[in-house]
Amino acid sequence: MYILKNAFRSINRSKGRNILIGIIITVIACSATIGLSIMNAASKVIESSKSKYDITATIGIDRDKMMKNVDSSSESKENMKERFNSMASISVSDIESYGDSKYVSSYYYTYSVGLNSDTIDAAETQSKGPGGNPHGQSSTSFTLTGYSSYEAMEEFITGAYTITEGEISSNFSDNSCIINSELATLNNLTVGDTIVLTNPNDTSKTYELIISGIYSDNDTDTMNMFTNSVNTIITNSNFVEQIVSDDATLNAKITPTFILTSEDVVDSFEQELYDKGLDETYSVNTNLDQLSSETESIQNLATFAFTTLIIILVIGGIILFIINLINVRERKYEIGVLRTIGMKKTSVISQFVSELLIVSVISLILGGFIGSMLSVPTANKLLEQEIQSSEQAQANINEHFGRSMNGADENSKQEKPSNMPTKGVSKIEKVTSIDAAIDIKVLSELIGIGILLTLVSSLAACISISRFSPLTILKERS
């Protein structure tokens, strides 16, 4: 108790010096609060972004491995062609096997096959079916692409395709389809019409599809008269699978996408696929690089705040150390008197530390309050931008699909199907509180910084007092 009373008296006697120390600590505390708040808010935004997007893995051909042993000889080129043609393709059963993994939360795929038609005209000249024509299949006019779920419809989620009439059927096992608006105009087709596609290898085999919607391709980066998807007819994967099972010689292409449980299981999942029999000429690709680029600016902001905080703490600590060193030297005679009357070194040091601690606590409270006033608008701005981004993304998805994908349709009582796409956009919750900026974590870190500064700056007093000899001090004074 005596030490605290003496510390308060000493603070009152040296107001100017302690006010200077208080101002320095207040500035440090204010800057630290702003930096910690921005780092905390940035961390929340990054976590939100990670939860907003799924970690996806896709399977593709590793052409480098395919061509690794190919030289310029004609024989090697023939071997390369043979290797491409004989490479085992991925089947639906393979995808189901790969998806049955503890590393996978869900999966989806697209299934494409080339077909012809005697009832509608293609918008362009005939082209080969998906993936080339390795089996000698006749050239096809249309590509029938089937999706296994709404999540597989990347083009609609990203806005590359947009429904302009009708809607995408919620039944992924019927014979409905949607067609390109250019193809619809060319053949005078509307929603509800029926189109008939034919097997390119056997024209007696036909497949009827009912148009449930018409979509537009928003890709304007083309020099062709028509968009690239003009002859693409979209349906569900079950319908395409039935066609392919009916004729195994059809040239079909299947593209799976797996939703992983976390980014930490990528390597384990890749190894598991090869253990399950995936050909080594296939590679497993993820979207981790893309996700990192999404939060790059926020990460840069957090790094900048952390670097600034470290610089401020280092400079502030040095300044406080020097001030306290000068303070101890100016009060050398006082230290000599206290030591002469019997006060222990530890008690003298405790008094000096207590003085600095009292000033630090008052300054930390003042600096923390000012910093919170300044950091709240900054953190709110970051969170506001994140909310607006997620709302706009969800609105765009609704527009692309031609219906509300966040619940029941406004003009219909039909509930949202369980496989509606979210891509995490609808999962994100609006942040209406500033807790992301000033919370227990920030306050505890601020207190830790205050204690650290007190200890660092008190080293001057500890070192000097421990080296002072009371008799020498009094002798020099006399």
Secondary structure as UniProt FT lines:
FT   HELIX           2..13
FT   HELIX           15..52
FT   STRAND          55..61
FT   HELIX           63..66
FT   TURN            67..69
FT   HELIX           74..86
FT   HELIX           92..99
FT   TURN            102..103
FT   STRAND          104..116
FT   TURN            130..131
FT   TURN            134..135
FT   STRAND          142..147
FT   HELIX           150..152
FT   HELIX           154..158
FT   STRAND          161..166
FT   TURN            172..173
FT   STRAND          176..180
FT   HELIX           181..187
FT   TURN            191..192
FT   STRAND          194..198
FT   TURN            203..204
FT   STRAND          206..217
FT   TURN            228..231
FT   STRAND          232..236
FT   HELIX           237..246
FT   TURN            248..249
FT   STRAND          252..260
FT   HELIX           263..265
FT   HELIX           266..275
FT   TURN            276..277
FT   TURN            280..281
FT   STRAND          282..286
FT   HELIX           288..294
FT   HELIX           296..330
FT   HELIX           332..340
FT   TURN            341..342
FT   HELIX           345..401
FT   TURN            410..411
FT   TURN            418..419
FT   TURN            423..427
FT   HELIX           434..436
FT   HELIX           440..467
FT   HELIX           470..477
//
